[in-house]
Amino acid sequence: METTKMTVRVSRDILEQAKLYAQAHDTTLTRLINAYLQQIAAGQDPLSTAPIVQRLTGSLSAAVGKDDYRRHLDEKYGRPG
């Protein structure tokens, strides 16, 4: 596969955090970005495989919907007014 360079502007804080993440996972920023973009190109939602999403998957009944959540918030915090 042919590769090319690209320039991307990100905040310094995000870049430093990404570098630390890559180092902690024994990889490079190039590999991280490439893997993310490959998932997008394949029509996958990269967030659906995120560890936090995996841990939370199935924690609620499939019968619970957005309206149920809104009702819960209304009961817990009351309607802003």
N, CA, C and O atoms as a GROMACS GRO file, in nm:
protein
  324
    1MET      N    1   0.085  -0.117   0.000
    1MET     CA    2   0.000   0.000   0.000
    1MET      C    3   0.090   0.124   0.000
    1MET      O    4   0.186   0.132   0.077
    2GLU      N    5   0.058   0.216  -0.085
    2GLU     CA    6   0.132   0.341  -0.092
    2GLU      C    7   0.091   0.432   0.024
    2GLU      O    8  -0.027   0.439   0.058
    3THR      N    9   0.187   0.499   0.084
    3THR     CA   10   0.156   0.590   0.194
    3THR      C   11   0.191   0.732   0.153
    3THR      O   12   0.265   0.754   0.057
    4THR      N   13   0.137   0.827   0.226
    4THR     CA   14   0.163   0.968   0.203
    4THR      C   15   0.165   1.040   0.335
    4THR      O   16   0.110   0.992   0.435
    5LYS      N   17   0.229   1.153   0.337
    5LYS     CA   18   0.232   1.235   0.458
    5LYS      C   19   0.110   1.326   0.460
    5LYS      O   20   0.054   1.360   0.356
    6MET      N   21   0.070   1.364   0.582
    6MET     CA   22  -0.037   1.462   0.595
    6MET      C   23  -0.007   1.548   0.716
    6MET      O   24   0.064   1.507   0.808
    7THR      N   25  -0.062   1.666   0.715
    7THR     CA   26  -0.046   1.758   0.828
    7THR      C   27  -0.180   1.771   0.897
    7THR      O   28  -0.283   1.797   0.834
    8VAL      N   29  -0.178   1.753   1.027
    8VAL     CA   30  -0.301   1.763   1.106
    8VAL      C   31  -0.272   1.856   1.222
    8VAL      O   32  -0.167   1.846   1.285
    9ARG      N   33  -0.364   1.945   1.250
    9ARG     CA   34  -0.348   2.036   1.362
    9ARG      C   35  -0.436   1.989   1.478
    9ARG      O   36  -0.557   1.973   1.464
   10VAL      N   37  -0.371   1.968   1.592
   10VAL     CA   38  -0.442   1.929   1.714
   10VAL      C   39  -0.384   2.011   1.828
   10VAL      O   40  -0.274   2.065   1.819
   11SER      N   41  -0.459   2.019   1.935
   11SER     CA   42  -0.410   2.094   2.050
   11SER      C   43  -0.289   2.022   2.109
   11SER      O   44  -0.278   1.900   2.101
   12ARG      N   45  -0.200   2.097   2.167
   12ARG     CA   46  -0.078   2.041   2.226
   12ARG      C   47  -0.112   1.938   2.334
   12ARG      O   48  -0.048   1.833   2.343
   13ASP      N   49  -0.214   1.968   2.415
   13ASP     CA   50  -0.253   1.875   2.522
   13ASP      C   51  -0.296   1.740   2.465
   13ASP      O   52  -0.256   1.635   2.516
   14ILE      N   53  -0.379   1.743   2.361
   14ILE     CA   54  -0.426   1.619   2.300
   14ILE      C   55  -0.309   1.541   2.242
   14ILE      O   56  -0.302   1.419   2.256
   15LEU      N   57  -0.218   1.611   2.176
   15LEU     CA   58  -0.102   1.545   2.118
   15LEU      C   59  -0.018   1.476   2.225
   15LEU      O   60   0.024   1.362   2.207
   16GLU      N   61   0.006   1.544   2.334
   16GLU     CA   62   0.086   1.486   2.442
   16GLU      C   63   0.016   1.364   2.502
   16GLU      O   64   0.081   1.263   2.531
   17GLN      N   65  -0.115   1.373   2.522
   17GLN     CA   66  -0.190   1.259   2.575
   17GLN      C   67  -0.186   1.141   2.477
   17GLN      O   68  -0.172   1.026   2.518
   18ALA      N   69  -0.198   1.170   2.348
   18ALA     CA   70  -0.194   1.065   2.247
   18ALA      C   71  -0.058   0.998   2.243
   18ALA      O   72  -0.048   0.876   2.227
   19LYS      N   73   0.048   1.076   2.258
   19LYS     CA   74   0.183   1.020   2.261
   19LYS      C   75   0.198   0.926   2.381
   19LYS      O   76   0.254   0.817   2.369
   20LEU      N   77   0.150   0.968   2.496
   20LEU     CA   78   0.157   0.885   2.615
   20LEU      C   79   0.078   0.756   2.597
   20LEU      O   80   0.123   0.648   2.637
   21TYR      N   81  -0.040   0.768   2.538
   21TYR     CA   82  -0.124   0.651   2.512
   21TYR      C   83  -0.051   0.554   2.420
   21TYR      O   84  -0.046   0.434   2.446
   22ALA      N   85   0.005   0.606   2.312
   22ALA     CA   86   0.076   0.521   2.216
   22ALA      C   87   0.194   0.451   2.283
   22ALA      O   88   0.214   0.331   2.263
   23GLN      N   89   0.269   0.524   2.361
   23GLN     CA   90   0.384   0.467   2.431
   23GLN      C   91   0.340   0.357   2.528
   23GLN      O   92   0.401   0.250   2.535
   24ALA      N   93   0.233   0.384   2.602
   24ALA     CA   94   0.184   0.287   2.699
   24ALA      C   95   0.132   0.160   2.632
   24ALA      O   96   0.131   0.053   2.693
   25HIS      N   97   0.089   0.172   2.506
   25HIS     CA   98   0.035   0.057   2.434
   25HIS      C   99   0.132   0.005   2.328
   25HIS      O  100   0.094  -0.068   2.236
   26ASP      N  101   0.259   0.043   2.343
   26ASP     CA  102   0.366  -0.006   2.257
   26ASP      C  103   0.333   0.007   2.109
   26ASP      O  104   0.346  -0.089   2.032
   27THR      N  105   0.292   0.127   2.069
   27THR     CA  106   0.260   0.153   1.929
   27THR      C  107   0.304   0.296   1.896
   27THR      O  108   0.369   0.363   1.976
   28THR      N  109   0.267   0.342   1.778
   28THR     CA  110   0.303   0.477   1.735
   28THR      C  111   0.176   0.556   1.706
   28THR      O  112   0.068   0.499   1.689
   29LEU      N  113   0.190   0.686   1.701
   29LEU     CA  114   0.076   0.770   1.663
   29LEU      C  115   0.030   0.736   1.521
   29LEU      O  116  -0.089   0.734   1.493
   30THR      N  117   0.125   0.710   1.433
   30THR     CA  118   0.090   0.675   1.296
   30THR      C  119   0.002   0.551   1.292
   30THR      O  120  -0.098   0.548   1.221
   31ARG      N  121   0.039   0.449   1.369
   31ARG     CA  122  -0.042   0.326   1.372
   31ARG      C  123  -0.180   0.351   1.432
   31ARG      O  124  -0.279   0.298   1.383
   32LEU      N  125  -0.186   0.431   1.538
   32LEU     CA  126  -0.315   0.462   1.600
   32LEU      C  127  -0.408   0.533   1.502
   32LEU      O  128  -0.524   0.495   1.486
   33ILE      N  129  -0.354   0.635   1.437
   33ILE     CA  130  -0.436   0.713   1.343
   33ILE      C  131  -0.476   0.626   1.225
   33ILE      O  132  -0.591   0.632   1.180
   34ASN      N  133  -0.383   0.546   1.175
   34ASN     CA  134  -0.413   0.458   1.062
   34ASN      C  135  -0.525   0.360   1.096
   34ASN      O  136  -0.617   0.340   1.017
   35ALA      N  137  -0.517   0.299   1.214
   35ALA     CA  138  -0.619   0.203   1.256
   35ALA      C  139  -0.756   0.270   1.268
   35ALA      O  140  -0.857   0.214   1.228
   36TYR      N  141  -0.758   0.390   1.325
   36TYR     CA  142  -0.883   0.465   1.341
   36TYR      C  143  -0.944   0.497   1.204
   36TYR      O  144  -1.063   0.477   1.182
   37LEU      N  145  -0.862   0.547   1.113
   37LEU     CA  146  -0.911   0.584   0.980
   37LEU      C  147  -0.955   0.461   0.901
   37LEU      O  148  -1.049   0.469   0.822
   38GLN      N  149  -0.888   0.347   0.920
   38GLN     CA  150  -0.930   0.224   0.853
   38GLN      C  151  -1.069   0.182   0.899
   38GLN      O  152  -1.150   0.136   0.818
   39GLN      N  153  -1.096   0.196   1.028
   39GLN     CA  154  -1.229   0.160   1.078
   39GLN      C  155  -1.336   0.250   1.016
   39GLN      O  156  -1.443   0.203   0.977
   40ILE      N  157  -1.307   0.378   1.008
   40ILE     CA  158  -1.403   0.471   0.948
   40ILE      C  159  -1.426   0.437   0.801
   40ILE      O  160  -1.540   0.433   0.755
   41ALA      N  161  -1.316   0.412   0.728
   41ALA     CA  162  -1.326   0.378   0.585
   41ALA      C  163  -1.405   0.250   0.562
   41ALA      O  164  -1.470   0.235   0.459
   42ALA      N  165  -1.399   0.157   0.658
   42ALA     CA  166  -1.470   0.030   0.646
   42ALA      C  167  -1.616   0.043   0.689
   42ALA      O  168  -1.690  -0.056   0.688
   43GLY      N  169  -1.658   0.163   0.727
   43GLY     CA  170  -1.797   0.185   0.768
   43GLY      C  171  -1.826   0.145   0.910
   43GLY      O  172  -1.942   0.133   0.949
   44GLN      N  173  -1.721   0.123   0.989
   44GLN     CA  174  -1.738   0.086   1.130
   44GLN      C  175  -1.736   0.211   1.215
   44GLN      O  176  -1.676   0.312   1.180
   45ASP      N  177  -1.803   0.202   1.328
   45ASP     CA  178  -1.798   0.310   1.425
   45ASP      C  179  -1.687   0.278   1.523
   45ASP      O  180  -1.702   0.188   1.606
   46PRO      N  181  -1.573   0.350   1.516
   46PRO     CA  182  -1.461   0.318   1.606
   46PRO      C  183  -1.498   0.323   1.753
   46PRO      O  184  -1.438   0.253   1.834
   47LEU      N  185  -1.596   0.404   1.789
   47LEU     CA  186  -1.635   0.414   1.929
   47LEU      C  187  -1.707   0.289   1.978
   47LEU      O  188  -1.709   0.262   2.098
   48SER      N  189  -1.767   0.214   1.885
   48SER     CA  190  -1.841   0.095   1.929
   48SER      C  191  -1.749  -0.012   1.983
   48SER      O  192  -1.794  -0.102   2.055
   49THR      N  193  -1.621  -0.006   1.951
   49THR     CA  194  -1.526  -0.104   2.003
   49THR      C  195  -1.439  -0.046   2.115
   49THR      O  196  -1.346  -0.112   2.162
   50ALA      N  197  -1.470   0.074   2.158
   50ALA     CA  198  -1.393   0.136   2.267
   50ALA      C  199  -1.414   0.056   2.395
   50ALA      O  200  -1.525   0.008   2.421
   51PRO      N  201  -1.310   0.041   2.476
   51PRO     CA  202  -1.321  -0.040   2.598
   51PRO      C  203  -1.436   0.002   2.690
   51PRO      O  204  -1.505  -0.084   2.744
   52ILE      N  205  -1.459   0.130   2.708
   52ILE     CA  206  -1.567   0.174   2.796
   52ILE      C  207  -1.703   0.133   2.740
   52ILE      O  208  -1.792   0.096   2.815
   53VAL      N  209  -1.718   0.139   2.609
   53VAL     CA  210  -1.844   0.097   2.546
   53VAL      C  211  -1.862  -0.053   2.565
   53VAL      O  212  -1.972  -0.099   2.595
   54GLN      N  213  -1.755  -0.129   2.548
   54GLN     CA  214  -1.762  -0.274   2.566
   54GLN      C  215  -1.804  -0.309   2.709
   54GLN      O  216  -1.884  -0.401   2.730
   55ARG      N  217  -1.749  -0.237   2.808
   55ARG     CA  218  -1.784  -0.266   2.948
   55ARG      C  219  -1.930  -0.232   2.978
   55ARG      O  220  -1.995  -0.300   3.057
   56LEU      N  221  -1.981  -0.128   2.914
   56LEU     CA  222  -2.118  -0.084   2.944
   56LEU      C  223  -2.223  -0.159   2.863
   56LEU      O  224  -2.341  -0.159   2.899
   57THR      N  225  -2.183  -0.221   2.754
   57THR     CA  226  -2.277  -0.291   2.668
   57THR      C  227  -2.350  -0.398   2.747
   57THR      O  228  -2.290  -0.481   2.814
   58GLY      N  229  -2.483  -0.394   2.737
   58GLY     CA  230  -2.565  -0.492   2.806
   58GLY      C  231  -2.599  -0.458   2.949
   58GLY      O  232  -2.668  -0.535   3.016
   59SER      N  233  -2.552  -0.344   2.998
   59SER     CA  234  -2.580  -0.310   3.137
   59SER      C  235  -2.723  -0.261   3.157
   59SER      O  236  -2.773  -0.260   3.269
   60LEU      N  237  -2.788  -0.221   3.049
   60LEU     CA  238  -2.930  -0.182   3.055
   60LEU      C  239  -3.012  -0.276   2.971
   60LEU      O  240  -2.964  -0.332   2.872
   61SER      N  241  -3.135  -0.294   3.009
   61SER     CA  242  -3.228  -0.374   2.931
   61SER      C  243  -3.249  -0.310   2.794
   61SER      O  244  -3.247  -0.187   2.782
   62ALA      N  245  -3.269  -0.391   2.692
   62ALA     CA  246  -3.294  -0.340   2.558
   62ALA      C  247  -3.426  -0.263   2.552
   62ALA      O  248  -3.450  -0.185   2.460
   63ALA      N  249  -3.513  -0.285   2.652
   63ALA     CA  250  -3.642  -0.217   2.655
   63ALA      C  251  -3.631  -0.072   2.702
   63ALA      O  252  -3.727   0.004   2.690
   64VAL      N  253  -3.517  -0.034   2.756
   64VAL     CA  254  -3.497   0.102   2.805
   64VAL      C  255  -3.457   0.190   2.688
   64VAL      O  256  -3.365   0.158   2.612
   65GLY      N  257  -3.527   0.302   2.674
   65GLY     CA  258  -3.499   0.393   2.563
   65GLY      C  259  -3.468   0.534   2.610
   65GLY      O  260  -3.458   0.561   2.729
   66LYS      N  261  -3.453   0.623   2.514
   66LYS     CA  262  -3.421   0.762   2.544
   66LYS      C  263  -3.530   0.829   2.627
   66LYS      O  264  -3.501   0.906   2.718
   67ASP      N  265  -3.654   0.798   2.596
   67ASP     CA  266  -3.765   0.858   2.672
   67ASP      C  267  -3.761   0.816   2.819
   67ASP      O  268  -3.789   0.896   2.908
   68ASP      N  269  -3.726   0.689   2.843
   68ASP     CA  270  -3.713   0.641   2.981
   68ASP      C  271  -3.603   0.718   3.053
   68ASP      O  272  -3.619   0.757   3.169
   69TYR      N  273  -3.492   0.741   2.985
   69TYR     CA  274  -3.381   0.814   3.045
   69TYR      C  275  -3.421   0.959   3.074
   69TYR      O  276  -3.388   1.012   3.180
   70ARG      N  277  -3.490   1.021   2.981
   70ARG     CA  278  -3.536   1.159   3.003
   70ARG      C  279  -3.630   1.168   3.122
   70ARG      O  280  -3.622   1.261   3.203
   71ARG      N  281  -3.721   1.070   3.134
   71ARG     CA  282  -3.813   1.065   3.248
   71ARG      C  283  -3.735   1.051   3.378
   71ARG      O  284  -3.765   1.118   3.477
   72HIS      N  285  -3.635   0.965   3.376
   72HIS     CA  286  -3.551   0.947   3.494
   72HIS      C  287  -3.484   1.078   3.535
   72HIS      O  288  -3.483   1.114   3.653
   73LEU      N  289  -3.428   1.150   3.438
   73LEU     CA  290  -3.363   1.278   3.466
   73LEU      C  291  -3.462   1.380   3.519
   73LEU      O  292  -3.432   1.456   3.612
   74ASP      N  293  -3.582   1.383   3.459
   74ASP     CA  294  -3.685   1.476   3.507
   74ASP      C  295  -3.722   1.446   3.652
   74ASP      O  296  -3.737   1.538   3.733
   75GLU      N  297  -3.737   1.318   3.684
   75GLU     CA  298  -3.773   1.279   3.821
   75GLU      C  299  -3.658   1.310   3.918
   75GLU      O  300  -3.682   1.354   4.031
   76LYS      N  301  -3.537   1.287   3.875
   76LYS     CA  302  -3.423   1.305   3.963
   76LYS      C  303  -3.390   1.453   3.986
   76LYS      O  304  -3.364   1.494   4.099
   77TYR      N  305  -3.391   1.530   3.879
   77TYR     CA  306  -3.346   1.669   3.889
   77TYR      C  307  -3.457   1.773   3.871
   77TYR      O  308  -3.436   1.892   3.895
   78GLY      N  309  -3.573   1.728   3.830
   78GLY     CA  310  -3.683   1.821   3.804
   78GLY      C  311  -3.660   1.895   3.675
   78GLY      O  312  -3.548   1.903   3.625
   79ARG      N  313  -3.764   1.948   3.622
   79ARG     CA  314  -3.754   2.025   3.497
   79ARG      C  315  -3.697   2.162   3.524
   79ARG      O  316  -3.735   2.229   3.620
   80PRO      N  317  -3.602   2.204   3.438
   80PRO     CA  318  -3.550   2.342   3.456
   80PRO      C  319  -3.662   2.441   3.428
   80PRO      O  320  -3.745   2.421   3.339
   81GLY      N  321  -3.662   2.544   3.503
   81GLY     CA  322  -3.773   2.632   3.477
   81GLY      C  323  -3.750   2.768   3.513
   81GLY      O  324  -3.837   2.853   3.495
   0.00000   0.00000   0.00000
